[in-house]
């Protein structure tokens, strides 16, 4: 209901209440005056009430004591409620977040774990989503031949290093065409409503590798924009890349970073920019490349072999 309509209704109700009180007072004012001094005529058998000495004795003191106690409770309780309200609200927010994470965990779990499990973990490398493989039937667009492949499903414990929340939501809802990642949201033709997608996002956030050196004000190291990988994880990636160069697998450090399956493909440019990479046959034309060709089609690979 629009705010203007709600306000109008409130004013009408207030006017009705005010008029009602005025009518009530007018109808009862005269009756009250006529009744004054007529107690004996109206109720000759009415018992006399307690006298002043009895009214102002222990009973009155008890009532006053109870009133004082209630006043003290109000005077102390209201400020205390105001003081603790922010922490109470923060606790309620955290409780809601934990419930969302739990519901999202159920959705993410392998098939059969819960009645509402959708087996995200089955493709993405378990409940921590460190990267896995997904079976997929691949159709060659040139020959029509269908091949069964094992598609490298990317790690999701670093997905917010690469995408923001709306981008991840879009991928969940609409999927990745020509890949095992089918649409999961109702808008994309899948089974998950908006709240279920929200809970799934909450769980994925909860399993992110926490970043180091987040900027001041970015309180959540799992999704802060300015932080970077923990030094230990970055050192492992650096070592793998340099070792591949030393072994002659790649001509340069940059080529190694581009092509290697580092962190289960989470940091591989080739995942998107090299056709065939996702099923272990890089350089072969076909489905699986989600990014543009960085060499504009001039060569089959992005890093030509060096003589």
N, C-alpha and C positions, 0 to 999 in steps of 0.2 A: 504494500500500500504506500502511495507517495506520502512524503513527509507533510506536505501541505494539507492533504485530506485528513491525515491523522491529527494534526494540530486543530483543524476545524472541528472535528468530532470531540476533541478534548474540551474546546471552548464551549460547545453546545452542552456537554455533560456538566461542566462547571456552572453554566447559567441555570440549568434545570435544578441543580443542587441548591444554589443560592435562593432561587425563587421558592423552592420547597421549604427551606428553613424560614423564609419570611412568612409564608402562609401558615406554617406550623406555629410560629411565635404569635401571629395575629389571632389565630383561633384559640390559643390557650391563655393569652394575656388576660382577657376578661374573666374567664372561668377561674383563674387563680385569684383574682381580686374578690370575686363573689364568695369564694370558699374561706377567706380569712375570717377568723373569729367564729366560725360556725361548727367547730368540732363537736360541741355537745349536741347540737341538733342532728348532725350527720351520723355520729356514732357515740351514743350515750354510754355504751359499754366498753369504750376504748380504755385500755389500761394506761395509767400514767407511765411515761418513759423514765429512764434513769435521771436522777438529779445531777446538778453540775459537779458536786463533790465526787460522786461516783464515776461520772464520765471522765473527769480530769484526774483520775487516780492511776492505778497500775495498768488498766487497759489502754489508756491513752499513751502512757509511757512506752508500752510494748509496741504499739503501732508506730510511734515516733522512732523507736529504736530500729525497727524493721525498715522504715523509710530511710533512715540515715545509712544503714548498711547498704541498701540498694543504691543510694546516691553515691556512696563511696565506690561501689563496684562499677557504676557507670562512669564516674570521673576517672578511675584508673583504667578501666577496661577499654574505653574508646580510644585513648591515646596509644595503648598497647596494641590494639587491633590495627590502628593506622601505621604503627611502627613495623609490625610484622607482616603487613599486607604485601609488600613487594616480594619478600621471600616466599610467602604462601603462593603468590601468583607464579613465581619462578618455579616452585615445586610442581604446581599444576601443569605448567608448560612442559617441564621435564617429564612428568608422568605421561602426558599425552604423547610426547616424542617417543618414549619407551614403548608405549602401546603400539604406535605406528611401526616401530622397528620390529616388534614381535609379530605383528600381522604381516609385514613385508617379508620377514624371515620364513613364515609359513608358505607364502607364495613362491619364494625363491627356492625352496627345498626340493630335493629329488622326488619324482613321482612316487606316490604311495606313502610318503612320510606323513602327510596330513591329507585330509579330504580336499583341501583347496591348494595343493602343491602343483606348480606348473613346470618344475624341472629346469629352472634357470641354471641351477648348480650342475646339472648333468652335462651341460655344454661348456660352461665357463670356468670349470676347474674346482668344483666343490663349493662349500658354503663361504669360503674366503675369496672365491672367484679369482684365483691367481692365474687363470688361463687354462684352456683345455681344447678338446677337439669335438666336432659335431659331425655325425654322418650326413652326407648330402649327395643327392643324385644330380650330377652336372651334365647339362645338355650342350654339346658342341654346336654353336650357332652356324657353323659352316657345313658340317656333315650330318648333323642331326643325331649323332651318336650319343648315347647316355652312358655316363661313367659314374660309378660309386666312388666318392672321394672322402677323405677325412679332412674336414675344414678346420683350420686353426681358429678357434673361438678366442677372442681377445680377453685379456685380464680386465676385470672390472674394479679391482681394488685401487686403480689409478685413473678411473674413467673421468673423474672431475679435475684431473690435471690437464685433460685435453678438451673437455666440453664443459659448458655451464649447465645448470639444471634444466633449462628449457630445451637445450639441444638433446640431452639425455632423455628427457620426457618424449620428445619428438621421435627419437629412435625407438623407444619402447612402444609407443602408440602405433607408429607406421612401419616399423621394421626396417630391414635393409634389403631392397630388391635384389634378386639374383644371388641370394645367400641363404644360409639356414635360418637367419634371424627373421622370423615372420612377424607380421603386425600383431601386437598384443592388446592394444587399446580398442575400445568400442568404435572410435572414429576411424580406425584403420581396418576394421572388420574382425578384431580380436575379441576375447572374452572378458577383458578387465575394464571395470568402470573407472571413473576419475579418481575416486578415493583409493581404490586398489593400486592404481599407478602411483599415487602419492605415498602409500605405505611401502611400495617397492623401492621408490626413490629414497625413502628414509632409511631402509635397510642397507641399500648400496652405499649411502653416505657413511653409515656406521662402520663399514668394513674398509674404508679408504686408508691407505698408508698415510700416517700423519706427516704433515710437512714441517720442515724446520724453517726458522727465521721468518715467521709470519709477521706482517706489519702490525703496529699498535692499533688496537681496535678490532682486529680480526680474531675473534675469540676461539673459533673452531679450527684447529690445525688440520682437520680432515678435508676441509673445503675452502681454506683461505686462498685468495688469489695471488698473494705475493710470495708465498713460501716455495720451497723446493724439496726435492727428494731428500730423505735422510742421507747423510754423508756416506754411511756404510753401503746403502743400496746403490748410490751413484758410483761409488768406487768399484763395486762388482760389475756394473755395466761398462765402465771405462776399461776395466781389466779384460773383459771378454772381447771388446772391440779391438783393443791393442794386440791381444793374442792372435786374433784372426788376421790382422795385418802382418804380424811377425811370421805367421805360418804360410803367408802367401795367398790366403784365401781372397783377400781384397787388396786393392792397390793403395788405399788410403784409409785413414781413420774415419773420415766423413763417409766414405763408401760403406765401411763396416757398420757404422751407426745407422745408415739408411736401410741396409739390407738385412741385417741380422734379426733373428727372432728374440730380441732382447725383452726381458720381462714379459714373456709369453706374447710378444707382438705389441705390447702396450706402447713401445717407443719406436716401432719400426715404421718409417715413412713408406717403405715398400709395401706394407700391408694394403695401403690405399692406392699407391701410385704405380704398382707393378702388377700387370695381369698375371694370374696364375699363382701368385705368391701364397694366397690363402690356403691352397691345397698342396703346397710343396712343389709346384712346378713353375717357378718364376720365369718370366720372359715369354711364356707361351701365350699367344693371343687368346682371348676368351673372356668369360665372365669373371667377376671378382674384384675388379679395380673400381674403387669408389671415387678416386680423385682424378684430376686431369693429368694428361701425359706431360711430364715436365720437360720432355725433349721435343714436343710438338710432332711426334711421330717420325722424327728424323732417324732414330736408331731404335733397335728392339729393346735395349736396356738403357737405363738412365745413366749408368756408369760404364761406358765402353771399355773393353779390355785394353790394357796398356802394354805395348810391345816391350 
